[in-house]
């Protein structure tokens, strides 16, 4: 995934589905900066690491993998 806006929309979709997730206050409007995405990814990573209920096929874990791939692809 090379488009950060698609990554942003995908996370917002996951968060809006009502599954257990950390409280995130993303920017209210517009697209997130790379710093915003990094901050949100840090919160998601912390949630995944601390929550035993997160399983391998969890949407948050999947999003985090896509974010990591996005960051690695940009380097």
Secondary structure as UniProt FT lines:
FT   HELIX           4..16
FT   TURN            17..18
FT   HELIX           34..50
FT   TURN            52..53
FT   TURN            56..57
FT   HELIX           59..74
//
